[in-house]
């Protein structure tokens, strides 16, 4: 399997795992969140926490791409745009549930955060860097 395809798949898995784990943590740590989740009636703090989860998951998925397929900025762009396209219908469906700023913050930041995450990973493995320094 080629690295960009593997990186794309890893990005999906990473986003889902990171978002799921952080959401579980939010249920435990944030009073009332678990009760509010089924009805989607969140406080401002809860909405901000959800946006942070999305941001961290997006950065992590980009980092997975950068780690598996370094120097493949195109893979990060494609993943970010595909992921955005997949989230748009969900946000349209929930348009009346959340304020406009919430939807725009999540949707507008998604691709840039994936791109940023992909650039956080060093382009060389530690062994390569160490041999270049010596």
Secondary structure as GFF3:
##gff-version 3
##sequence-region A 1 134
A	DSSP	alpha_helix	3	29	.	.	.	ID=ss1
A	DSSP	alpha_helix	33	37	.	.	.	ID=ss2
A	DSSP	alpha_helix	44	68	.	.	.	ID=ss3
A	DSSP	alpha_helix	73	93	.	.	.	ID=ss4
A	DSSP	alpha_helix	100	119	.	.	.	ID=ss5
A	DSSP	alpha_helix	126	133	.	.	.	ID=ss6
###
